[in-house]
Amino acid sequence: MAKHKEQKIDEVIRCLKTYGPATFHVLLVALLIWLFGVLVFIPIANSINRITGLFCSLVIFVAFSILIYKSISGFQKTIDAFSALLAKKYVKRLKIKIEESMILFNNAAYIIFTLILYLLYLPLLNNFHPAISGIVLILILLWILFLSLKILSVFSSRILDWLSKE
């Protein structure tokens, strides 16, 4: 078991060495574009007129989206590697199978990542129209509901056992 855990740690380290630096740099540039865009350029453009504000929002939105798209695959592989490591670590504590533990940690990480990404996109979407951010939120909540159902399926037998005892 210790050898298998060392293999998982080596896999996480290899994944971080392979995808970490490039993904980190792209995410850092995306964050800088977001910070300058949302906190500096869009407010200045909105003070000029509405059309300039919309154009500036569109430019920041496209640049941020392209960089996020470039970093998604590396970030997804990093999330999967960390989830595998956490699944191995907590499989005994949670008293579930390793496959169920992987489902739990993968989906929880994707939910957290999706919420953070939505919060970053929220000011950009609100500049176009508040209804757009509402529609995106509804779609994200539906996706989170499906991921939560996968997580709930891991614990459903334990919940039913607990309910039948009482």
N, C-alpha and C positions, 0 to 999 in steps of 0.2 A: 504494500500500500504506500509506503514511504517513497519507493522508487517511482510509482505512478504519479505521486504528488510532485516529485522533483521534475518529472517529464512535463507536467502541466506548467510548472513554474518556468522551465526552460522554453516552453512554447509561448508563454506570455512574454518573456524577455525577447525571444526571437521576433514575435509579432510587433513588439514595441520598437525594436531596432529596425525592422523592415518598414513599417508603416508610420511609426511614431513621429519622427522628425518632419517628414513631408506633410503629414496630416496636421501636426501642431503648427507648422509655419503657415499653412493655408488657413487654418482656423484663426490664427493670430491676425493675419492680414484681413480676414473677413470681419473680425471683431473691431479692428481699427477703422475699417470702412464704415461699419455700423455706428461706432461711437462718433466719428467725425460727421457722418451723414445725419444721424438723428439729433445730435446735440449742437451741431454748428451749421452745416450747410442747409438743411431743410428749414430750420427756423429763419435763417437769413433769407432764403428764397421765398418763404411764405410772407415775409415782411415786404417783399417787393410787390408781388401780386400772386393770385391763385394759380395761374397757368405756370409761372416760373416754379412755384412750390411743387406742383404736380410733376413737372418735367424733372426737377431735381430728385423727387421721391422715386420716380421711375428709374433714373440712372442709378441711384443708390440701391434700389430693390434688385435690379438686374445684376449689378456687380456683386452684391452680397449673395444672391442666389447662385450665381456661377461658381463662386468660391465654396459655398456650402455643398453644392453638387459635386465639386472636385474632391472634397474631403469626406464625403459620406462613406465611400467604400472602405477606406482605411480606418475610419472611425468605427464602422460596423464590425470589421475584423478585430479591432482592439476591444470593443465591447464584448464580442463573443469570447475572446480569450480571457478577459477578466471574469466574465460570467462562468466560464468553465472552472476557473480557479476558485471562485467563491462557492460554486456548486460542490466542488470536491471538499472544500473546507467545512461547509455547513450541512453536508448530507447526513452525518451521524446526529448532529444536534437537532435537526428538524425531523429525523426519523422517517425519511422518504427515500425513494430510489434516486439514483444519480440522474436518470433521464428527467424525472420530475423536478429535481433541483435545478437542472439546466433550464427547463422551461420557466421555472419561477424567476431565476435571476436574469435570464435573457429578456423576458417580457417586462420585468420591472425596470431594467436598464433602458429598454426602448421607450417605455412610458415616460420616464424621467427626461430622456433626451428629447422626446417629442414636445413635452411641455416647455422645456427650456428654449427649444427652437421656435415654438409658437410665440413665446414671450419676446423673443428677439424680433420676430416678424411683425408683431402687433403694432408698433408705432408706424412702421412702413405701410401696412395695410390700412390703418386708420386714416392716413393722408389721402388715400384714394377715395375710400368711402367706408364709413363704420360698418355698413352691412356686409362688406367683403370679409372683414375680420370675424364677424358673427358667423357667416357661412363656413369659413375655414375652421372656426372653433367647433361648430356642430360636427363637421366631418372628423376632426381630431378626436372629439369625445366619443363618436361612434367607433373609431378605430381603437381607442383606449378601452372601450367597453368590451370589444372582442378580445383584446389582449388580457383584460381582467378576467374574462370568462375562462381563458386558458389557465390563468393562475388559479382561479377558483376550482377548476377541475382537478388540480393537484391536491387541494385540501378537501375536496367534497366528501371523500370517504371518511376522513377524520371528523369532519363536521357532522356527518350523519351518525357516526358512532357516538359522538359526544351527545347529540340530541336524543338518541335511543337510550342512553344511560340515565337520563334525567326523566 
